[in-house]
Amino acid sequence: MLIFVNGYGATDNVDDGNYCRYLGEVSTFIDSHQTEKCVVHLCGGYTNRLDLTEARAMLNWFVRRRDFSDVEYVLIEDTFTARDNMERMGSLVSEELLVIFCEYSRRFTMAFYASRLFKHYEIHGVKFDAKSLTFVHQIKQVTLKLPVEVLAWYFQSFDHLRLWLRNRHVMRVRARKE
């Protein structure tokens, strides 16, 4: 079974509540499919930190939290956006079912990408970040973020806007860390 885990920031703190809830859901899913060989693609480059990728941070969590023998982990660390992550997976997946994990409010955007890139997929939106579960944030994701992502898929000018917005977000997050 192929599993895709979209990055959500990079932390050294393996006890971080959001990481534990998010990756805990992935771990529970893997445990419920013990009879199948699982290949877990951890996807995410340098975002909030310049010394640790999202993919490597997730691998660190799995290394400390679960037995490694039953799962193959593949890191995809040279991506910058969820779309980059999904397009990279699109180049690796053929006819197999791809199980996609993402933050709950982003499930519609991930479903949009998946419908264009994969023949068989299943989206698991995980509720783990309190801020992302607010009504205002979810409305923003569906009324602003998703339309920009859809338009960016088809129009280069919107793709430039999408990348500019992503860069602005990452720079703001990095500035808060300093």
Secondary structure as UniProt FT lines:
FT   STRAND          2..6
FT   TURN            14..15
FT   HELIX           17..32
FT   TURN            33..35
FT   STRAND          38..43
FT   HELIX           54..65
FT   TURN            69..70
FT   STRAND          71..76
FT   HELIX           82..90
FT   TURN            91..92
FT   STRAND          97..103
FT   HELIX           104..106
FT   HELIX           107..117
FT   STRAND          120..126
FT   HELIX           131..133
FT   HELIX           135..140
FT   HELIX           141..145
FT   HELIX           146..154
FT   HELIX           156..177
//
